[in-house]
Amino acid sequence: MKKKIILSFFMILICAGLIFLVKGFQEKAAVVPQAVNPTAQKSGETAETAETAKTAKTTDKSVSTIDASGTGSSNAAVSSDSGANTNPASGSSESSSSAVTETEKKPSNNFIVYDSARGVTLTSLSVDISDGDSAADVTMKALNGDYRASGSGDSIYFSKIMGISEKSAGAMSGWCFYVNGQKAGLSAGSYKLKSGDVVEWKFLKDGTNN
């Protein structure tokens, strides 16, 4: 009986030992994965950090590229606007200057033929007039043969100018000349002009009283 008790006690001890060993192996097996996981986790975190850094670097590079591109576009726009704003002003100034120069160079018309019976200006042009030229000399030079005259020198008389003859608009109609807007009291052959004078021939329905 005593032997059975002792044997049972040893069996219990052996079972307890086995249970203890099995429990120990289970705990060790459970601990091992926990020991491995931090490393794996650390590797994952490292990979994630590297990926984040790479993404950030790429983003920064893209932003830098956009900034550089934007700056270039802005400068180009400014340059273009400056050019746009500068060239017309310069062209306008040159055009103005050119227009003024042309106006200064172009002499005003100083020989006019006007048909007052019909209210029509037949010609208006610029003729060289020198001091001492007679109204007749200037008239013949300006009309270049498009007239009919009788007499000569101081007594020259113009009866037809540019196709319109005296008395064609009535018995009193005819040609009279004016100098600087004033009707001359002398014949065209005897009236002496000055440089700068304006000569105007008018066909009047009543040349005697007008």
SERO-4910 file (N, C-alpha, C, O; in steps of 0.05 Angstrom, whole numbers):
BEGIN
 pado doro    nc1    nc2    nc3   cac1   cac2   cac3    cc1    cc2    cc3    oc1    oc2    oc3
  Met    A     17    -24      0      0      0      0     17     25      0     13     44    -15
  Lys    A     38     24     17     56     47     19     71     51     -7     75     74    -15
  Lys    A     78     29    -21     91     31    -46     73     44    -67     82     60    -84
  Lys    A     48     37    -67     29     48    -86     27     78    -82     25     94   -101
  Ile    A     27     86    -56     24    115    -50     49    130    -61     46    151    -73
  Ile    A     73    118    -56     98    131    -65     98    132    -95    106    152   -107
  Leu    A     90    110   -108     89    109   -137     70    130   -148     75    143   -168
  Ser    A     47    131   -135     27    151   -144     39    180   -141     34    197   -158
  Phe    A     54    184   -119     66    210   -114     85    218   -136     86    240   -146
  Phe    A    102    197   -143    122    202   -164    108    207   -191    116    224   -206
  Met    A     87    192   -196     72    196   -221     60    224   -222     60    238   -242
  Ile    A     50    233   -198     39    260   -197     61    281   -203     57    300   -217
  Leu    A     85    276   -191    107    294   -195    115    295   -224    121    316   -236
  Ile    A    116    270   -236    124    269   -265    104    283   -282    111    298   -300
  Cys    A     78    279   -276     57    292   -291     59    323   -288     56    338   -307
  Ala    A     64    330   -263     66    359   -257     90    371   -273     89    393   -283
  Gly    A    112    355   -273    136    364   -288    130    367   -317    138    387   -330
  Leu    A    117    346   -327    110    347   -356     92    371   -362     96    385   -382
  Ile    A     72    375   -345     54    397   -349     69    424   -348     65    442   -364
  Phe    A     88    425   -329    104    449   -326    121    454   -351    123    476   -361
  Leu    A    133    432   -361    150    434   -385    133    443   -409    140    461   -425
  Val    A    109    429   -412     92    436   -434     83    465   -433     83    480   -453
  Lys    A     76    474   -408     67    502   -404     90    521   -411     86    543   -422
  Gly    A    114    513   -403    137    529   -408    143    533   -438    148    554   -448
  Phe    A    141    509   -452    144    511   -482    123    528   -495    129    544   -513
  Gln    A     98    527   -485     77    543   -496     82    573   -492     79    589   -510
  Glu    A     91    579   -467     97    607   -461    120    617   -478    120    640   -488
  Lys    A    140    599   -481    163    607   -497    156    612   -526    165    630   -539
  Ala    A    138    594   -536    129    596   -564    113    622   -567    114    635   -588
  Ala    A     98    629   -546     82    654   -548    100    678   -547     94    699   -559
  Val    A    122    676   -531    140    699   -528    157    704   -553    163    726   -560
  Val    A    165    682   -567    182    684   -590    170    702   -611    184    720   -621
  Pro    A    144    698   -619    133    716   -639    133    745   -630    137    763   -646
  Gln    A    128    750   -604    128    777   -594    155    789   -597    158    813   -602
  Ala    A    176    772   -593    203    782   -596    210    789   -625    225    807   -631
  Val    A    197    774   -644    203    778   -672    187    802   -683    197    818   -699
  Asn    A    162    805   -674    145    826   -684    156    854   -681    154    870   -700
  Pro    A    169    862   -659    180    889   -657    200    894   -680    201    917   -690
  Thr    A    216    874   -687    235    878   -709    221    883   -735    228    900   -751
  Ala    A    200    865   -740    185    868   -764    171    895   -765    170    909   -785
  Gln    A    161    902   -741    147    928   -739    166    951   -744    160    970   -758
  Lys    A    191    948   -733    211    969   -737    219    971   -767    222    993   -777
  Ser    A    221    947   -780    227    947   -809    205    961   -825    210    976   -843
  Gly    A    180    954   -816    157    967   -830    157    997   -826    151   1012   -845
  Glu    A    163   1005   -801    163   1034   -796    185   1047   -812    182   1069   -822
  Thr    A    208   1034   -814    231   1045   -829    223   1048   -859    228   1069   -871
  Ala    A    211   1027   -870    202   1028   -898    182   1050   -902    182   1064   -922
  Glu    A    163   1052   -882    142   1073   -885    154   1101   -883    147   1119   -898
  Thr    A    174   1104   -865    188   1130   -862    202   1137   -888    201   1160   -897
  Ala    A    216   1117   -899    231   1122   -925    212   1129   -947    217   1147   -963
  Glu    A    189   1116   -948    169   1122   -969    158   1150   -965    154   1164   -985
  Thr    A    153   1157   -940    142   1184   -934    162   1205   -942    155   1225   -954
  Ala    A    188   1200   -935    209   1219   -942    211   1222   -972    215   1244   -983
  Lys    A    209   1199   -987    211   1199  -1016    188   1216  -1028    192   1231  -1046
  Thr    A    163   1211  -1016    140   1226  -1026    143   1255  -1021    137   1272  -1038
  Ala    A    153   1262   -997    156   1290   -990    176   1303  -1009    173   1326  -1017
  Lys    A    198   1288  -1014    219   1299  -1032    208   1304  -1060    214   1324  -1073
  Thr    A    192   1284  -1069    180   1287  -1096    161   1311  -1097    161   1326  -1116
  Thr    A    145   1314  -1075    126   1337  -1073    141   1363  -1074    134   1382  -1088
  Asp    A    163   1364  -1057    179   1389  -1057    191   1395  -1084    191   1418  -1093
  Lys    A    200   1374  -1098    211   1378  -1125    190   1388  -1144    196   1406  -1160
  Ser    A    165   1377  -1142    144   1386  -1159    137   1415  -1154    132   1431  -1172
  Val    A    136   1422  -1127    129   1449  -1120    150   1468  -1130    144   1490  -1141
  Ser    A    176   1460  -1127    198   1477  -1137    196   1481  -1167    200   1503  -1178
  Thr    A    189   1459  -1181    186   1461  -1210    164   1480  -1218    166   1496  -1236
  Ile    A    141   1477  -1203    118   1495  -1209    125   1524  -1203    119   1542  -1219
  Asp    A    139   1528  -1181    147   1556  -1174    165   1567  -1195    162   1590  -1204
  Ala    A    185   1551  -1204    203   1560  -1224    189   1566  -1250    194   1587  -1263
  Ser    A    170   1548  -1257    155   1552  -1282    138   1577  -1279    136   1593  -1298
  Gly    A    124   1580  -1256    107   1603  -1252    123   1629  -1253    113   1648  -1265
  Thr    A    147   1629  -1241    163   1653  -1242    171   1660  -1270    170   1683  -1278
  Gly    A    179   1640  -1285    187   1645  -1313    164   1656  -1329    168   1675  -1345
  Ser    A    139   1645  -1325    116   1655  -1340    111   1683  -1332    104   1700  -1350
  Ser    A    113   1689  -1306    107   1717  -1297    126   1736  -1310    118   1757  -1319
  Asn    A    153   1729  -1310    172   1747  -1322    167   1751  -1351    169   1773  -1362
  Ala    A    160   1729  -1365    154   1731  -1393    131   1749  -1398    131   1765  -1416
  Ala    A    110   1747  -1380     86   1764  -1383     94   1793  -1379     85   1811  -1393
  Val    A    110   1798  -1358    119   1825  -1353    134   1836  -1376    130   1859  -1384
  Ser    A    153   1819  -1386    169   1828  -1409    151   1834  -1433    155   1854  -1447
  Ser    A    131   1817  -1437    113   1821  -1460     97   1846  -1456     94   1862  -1475
  Asp    A     86   1850  -1431     70   1874  -1426     87   1899  -1429     78   1919  -1440
  Ser    A    113   1897  -1419    130   1921  -1421    134   1928  -1450    132   1951  -1459
  Gly    A    139   1906  -1466    143   1911  -1495    118   1923  -1507    119   1941  -1523
  Ala    A     95   1911  -1498     70   1920  -1510     65   1949  -1503     55   1965  -1518
  Asn    A     73   1954  -1474     67   1981  -1466     87   2001  -1477     80   2024  -1479
  Thr    A    111   1995  -1486    132   2013  -1495    130   2018  -1525    133   2041  -1533
  Asn    A    126   1997  -1541    128   2000  -1570    107   2019  -1581    114   2037  -1597
  Pro    A     80   2016  -1573     61   2035  -1585     67   2063  -1578     63   2081  -1594
  Ala    A     76   2068  -1552     82   2095  -1544    103   2107  -1562    101   2129  -1571
  Ser    A    124   2090  -1567    146   2099  -1584    136   2104  -1612    143   2125  -1625
  Gly    A    119   2085  -1623    109   2088  -1650     91   2113  -1652     92   2128  -1672
  Ser    A     75   2117  -1630     57   2140  -1630     73   2166  -1631     66   2185  -1645
  Ser    A     95   2166  -1614    112   2190  -1613    124   2196  -1640    125   2218  -1650
  Glu    A    134   2174  -1653    147   2177  -1679    127   2186  -1700    133   2203  -1717
  Ser    A    102   2174  -1698     81   2182  -1717     74   2211  -1714     71   2225  -1734
  Ser    A     71   2220  -1688     64   2247  -1682     85   2266  -1693     80   2286  -1706
  Ser    A    111   2258  -1688    133   2274  -1697    133   2276  -1727    138   2297  -1739
  Ser    A    128   2252  -1740    128   2251  -1769    106   2268  -1781    109   2282  -1800
  Ala    A     82   2267  -1767     59   2282  -1776     65   2312  -1774     58   2328  -1792
  Val    A     77   2320  -1752     83   2348  -1748    103   2357  -1769    101   2379  -1780
  Thr    A    123   2340  -1774    144   2347  -1794    131   2350  -1821    137   2369  -1836
  Glu    A    112   2331  -1828     99   2333  -1854     83   2359  -1857     82   2372  -1878
  Thr    A     69   2366  -1834     53   2390  -1834     70   2414  -1838     63   2433  -1852
  Glu    A     93   2414  -1824    111   2437  -1826    122   2439  -1854    126   2461  -1865
  Lys    A    128   2416  -1866    141   2416  -1893    120   2423  -1915    127   2437  -1934
  Lys    A     96   2414  -1911     76   2418  -1932     65   2447  -1931     53   2455  -1912
  Pro    A     70   2462  -1953     60   2490  -1953     30   2491  -1956     18   2473  -1968
  Ser    A     18   2511  -1945    -11   2514  -1948    -17   2524  -1976     -1   2537  -1989
  Asn    A    -41   2517  -1986    -49   2524  -2013    -52   2555  -2015    -66   2567  -1998
  Asn    A    -41   2567  -2035    -41   2596  -2037    -53   2605  -2064    -51   2629  -2071
  Phe    A    -64   2586  -2079    -77   2593  -2105   -103   2578  -2107   -103   2553  -2107
  Ile    A   -125   2593  -2108   -152   2581  -2108   -169   2592  -2130   -167   2616  -2137
  Val    A   -184   2575  -2143   -203   2583  -2164   -231   2574  -2154   -235   2550  -2150
  Tyr    A   -249   2593  -2152   -276   2587  -2140   -298   2597  -2158   -298   2620  -2167
  Asp    A   -317   2579  -2164   -340   2587  -2181   -363   2593  -2161   -377   2575  -2152
  Ser    A   -367   2619  -2155   -387   2626  -2136   -415   2623  -2147   -435   2621  -2132
  Ala    A   -418   2623  -2174   -444   2620  -2186   -455   2592  -2180   -480   2589  -2177
  Arg    A   -438   2572  -2178   -446   2545  -2172   -438   2536  -2145   -446   2515  -2135
  Gly    A   -422   2552  -2131   -412   2545  -2104   -393   2522  -2105   -394   2504  -2087
  Val    A   -375   2522  -2124   -356   2500  -2127   -327   2510  -2128   -321   2529  -2143
  Thr    A   -309   2497  -2113   -281   2504  -2115   -269   2487  -2138   -270   2462  -2137
  Leu    A   -259   2500  -2158   -248   2486  -2181   -220   2476  -2177   -212   2455  -2187
  Thr    A   -204   2491  -2161   -177   2481  -2155   -167   2496  -2130   -175   2518  -2124
  Ser    A   -149   2483  -2116   -136   2495  -2093   -108   2482  -2091   -106   2458  -2085
  Leu    A    -88   2498  -2096    -61   2486  -2097    -40   2506  -2087    -46   2529  -2081
  Ser    A    -15   2496  -2085      7   2513  -2075     24   2521  -2098     33   2505  -2115
  Val    A     30   2547  -2100     46   2558  -2121     69   2575  -2108     64   2588  -2089
  Asp    A     92   2573  -2120    114   2590  -2111    109   2619  -2118    106   2626  -2141
  Ile    A    108   2636  -2097    104   2665  -2102    128   2680  -2090    134   2677  -2066
  Ser    A    141   2695  -2106    164   2711  -2097    156   2741  -2097    138   2749  -2111
  Asp    A    170   2756  -2081    165   2785  -2080    168   2797  -2108    188   2793  -2121
  Gly    A    148   2812  -2116    149   2826  -2142    135   2811  -2164    131   2823  -2186
  Asp    A    127   2786  -2160    112   2772  -2181     85   2785  -2184     72   2793  -2165
  Ser    A     75   2786  -2209     48   2797  -2213     28   2775  -2210     34   2752  -2212
  Ala    A      3   2784  -2204    -19   2764  -2201    -23   2749  -2227    -30   2725  -2227
  Ala    A    -18   2762  -2250    -22   2749  -2276      0   2728  -2280     -6   2706  -2289
  Asp    A     25   2734  -2272     47   2714  -2275     41   2689  -2259     44   2667  -2269
  Val    A     32   2693  -2235     26   2670  -2217      3   2655  -2228      2   2630  -2227
  Thr    A    -18   2669  -2238    -42   2656  -2249    -35   2638  -2273    -44   2615  -2275
  Met    A    -19   2649  -2291    -12   2634  -2315      5   2609  -2308      2   2588  -2319
  Lys    A     23   2613  -2288     40   2590  -2279     23   2569  -2266     27   2545  -2270
  Ala    A      3   2577  -2250    -14   2557  -2235    -33   2543  -2254    -37   2519  -2251
  Leu    A    -45   2557  -2272    -65   2545  -2290    -53   2529  -2313    -66   2512  -2325
  Asn    A    -27   2534  -2319    -13   2518  -2339    -28   2516  -2366    -31   2495  -2377
  Gly    A    -38   2540  -2375    -51   2540  -2401    -81   2537  -2401    -94   2541  -2421
  Asp    A    -93   2530  -2378   -121   2526  -2376   -136   2553  -2372   -150   2557  -2352
  Tyr    A   -132   2571  -2390   -144   2598  -2388   -144   2611  -2416   -131   2601  -2435
  Arg    A   -159   2633  -2418   -158   2649  -2442   -155   2678  -2433   -170   2688  -2417
  Ala    A   -135   2692  -2445   -130   2720  -2437   -125   2737  -2461   -116   2727  -2482
  Ser    A   -130   2762  -2458   -125   2782  -2480   -107   2804  -2469   -107   2809  -2445
  Gly    A    -92   2816  -2486    -74   2837  -2477    -49   2825  -2465    -45   2800  -2466
  Ser    A    -31   2841  -2455     -6   2832  -2442      4   2853  -2422     -6   2875  -2421
  Gly    A     23   2845  -2406     35   2863  -2387     14   2872  -2367     -2   2856  -2357
  Asp    A     14   2898  -2361     -5   2909  -2341    -34   2907  -2350    -52   2907  -2333
  Ser    A    -38   2906  -2376    -65   2907  -2387    -77   2880  -2393    -97   2878  -2407
  Ile    A    -64   2858  -2384    -74   2831  -2390   -102   2828  -2377   -107   2837  -2355
  Tyr    A   -119   2813  -2391   -147   2809  -2381   -154   2779  -2385   -152   2768  -2407
  Phe    A   -163   2767  -2363   -171   2738  -2364   -201   2736  -2368   -217   2744  -2351
  Ser    A   -209   2725  -2392   -237   2722  -2398   -248   2694  -2394   -272   2689  -2393
  Lys    A   -229   2675  -2391   -238   2647  -2387   -217   2632  -2370   -193   2634  -2374
  Ile    A   -227   2619  -2350   -210   2604  -2331   -222   2577  -2326   -245   2574  -2319
  Met    A   -206   2556  -2331   -214   2528  -2326   -242   2522  -2338   -259   2509  -2326
  Gly    A   -245   2530  -2363   -269   2523  -2379   -293   2541  -2374   -313   2537  -2387
  Ile    A   -291   2560  -2356   -314   2578  -2351   -308   2605  -2363   -289   2619  -2354
  Ser    A   -325   2614  -2381   -321   2639  -2395   -338   2661  -2382   -359   2656  -2371
  Glu    A   -328   2686  -2385   -344   2709  -2375   -371   2710  -2390   -373   2701  -2413
  Lys    A   -391   2721  -2377   -418   2724  -2387   -433   2698  -2391   -455   2697  -2402
  Ser    A   -420   2675  -2382   -434   2649  -2385   -456   2646  -2364   -473   2628  -2366
  Ala    A   -456   2663  -2343   -477   2662  -2323   -493   2688  -2322   -505   2694  -2302
  Gly    A   -492   2703  -2343   -506   2728  -2345   -488   2749  -2357   -463   2746  -2359
  Ala    A   -501   2771  -2366   -486   2792  -2380   -464   2805  -2362   -444   2815  -2373
  Met    A   -468   2805  -2336   -449   2818  -2318   -429   2798  -2305   -412   2806  -2290
  Ser    A   -432   2773  -2312   -415   2753  -2300   -386   2753  -2311   -382   2759  -2334
  Gly    A   -367   2748  -2294   -340   2748  -2303   -321   2741  -2280   -329   2734  -2258
  Trp    A   -295   2742  -2286   -274   2734  -2266   -261   2758  -2253   -255   2778  -2265
  Cys    A   -259   2756  -2226   -245   2776  -2210   -225   2762  -2192   -231   2740  -2183
  Phe    A   -203   2775  -2186   -184   2762  -2168   -182   2778  -2142   -185   2802  -2140
  Tyr    A   -175   2762  -2120   -173   2772  -2093   -145   2765  -2083   -134   2744  -2089
  Val    A   -134   2782  -2066   -108   2776  -2054   -112   2778  -2023   -120   2798  -2012
  Asn    A   -107   2756  -2011   -110   2753  -1981   -139   2761  -1973   -143   2774  -1952
  Gly    A   -158   2753  -1990   -186   2757  -1984   -197   2784  -1992   -221   2789  -1988
  Gln    A   -180   2801  -2002   -190   2828  -2010   -190   2830  -2041   -171   2822  -2054
  Lys    A   -211   2842  -2051   -213   2846  -2080   -193   2867  -2089   -192   2889  -2078
  Ala    A   -177   2860  -2109   -156   2878  -2118   -169   2900  -2135   -188   2896  -2150
  Gly    A   -157   2924  -2132   -167   2947  -2148   -151   2952  -2173   -154   2972  -2186
  Leu    A   -133   2934  -2179   -115   2936  -2202   -118   2913  -2220   -131   2893  -2213
  Ser    A   -108   2915  -2244   -108   2892  -2263    -89   2871  -2253    -70   2877  -2238
  Ala    A    -94   2846  -2261    -76   2824  -2252    -47   2828  -2261    -29   2819  -2248
  Gly    A    -43   2842  -2284    -17   2846  -2294     -1   2867  -2279     23   2866  -2278
  Ser    A    -15   2886  -2266     -2   2907  -2252      0   2903  -2221     14   2917  -2207
  Tyr    A    -15   2883  -2211    -15   2878  -2182     10   2861  -2174     13   2839  -2183
  Lys    A     27   2873  -2158     52   2859  -2149     47   2845  -2122     37   2856  -2103
  Leu    A     55   2820  -2122     50   2803  -2098     75   2802  -2080     97   2810  -2088
  Lys    A     71   2792  -2056     93   2787  -2037     93   2757  -2030     72   2744  -2032
  Ser    A    115   2747  -2022    117   2719  -2013     98   2716  -1990     99   2731  -1970
  Gly    A     82   2695  -1991     63   2690  -1969     35   2699  -1976     16   2693  -1962
  Asp    A     31   2714  -1999      4   2722  -2007    -12   2699  -2017     -1   2678  -2026
  Val    A    -39   2701  -2015    -57   2681  -2025    -74   2694  -2047    -87   2714  -2043
  Val    A    -73   2681  -2071    -88   2692  -2094   -112   2674  -2098   -111   2650  -2099
  Glu    A   -136   2688  -2101   -160   2673  -2106   -176   2686  -2129   -182   2710  -2129
  Trp    A   -182   2669  -2149   -199   2678  -2171   -228   2668  -2166   -232   2645  -2160
  Lys    A   -247   2687  -2169   -275   2680  -2165   -291   2687  -2190   -288   2709  -2201
  Phe    A   -308   2668  -2198   -326   2673  -2220   -352   2684  -2208   -365   2670  -2193
  Leu    A   -359   2709  -2214   -382   2722  -2202   -404   2727  -2223   -398   2732  -2246
  Lys    A   -429   2725  -2214   -451   2731  -2232   -452   2761  -2239   -460   2769  -2261
  Asp    A   -442   2777  -2220   -441   2806  -2225   -413   2815  -2217   -408   2823  -2194
  Gly    A   -394   2814  -2236   -367   2820  -2230   -361   2850  -2226   -341   2857  -2215
  Thr    A   -380   2867  -2234   -376   2895  -2232   -383   2905  -2204   -369   2922  -2192
  Asn    A   -405   2895  -2193   -415   2905  -2167   -407   2887  -2143   -416   2892  -2121
  Asn    A   -392   2867  -2147   -385   2848  -2125   -354   2847  -2123   -344   2833  -2106
***
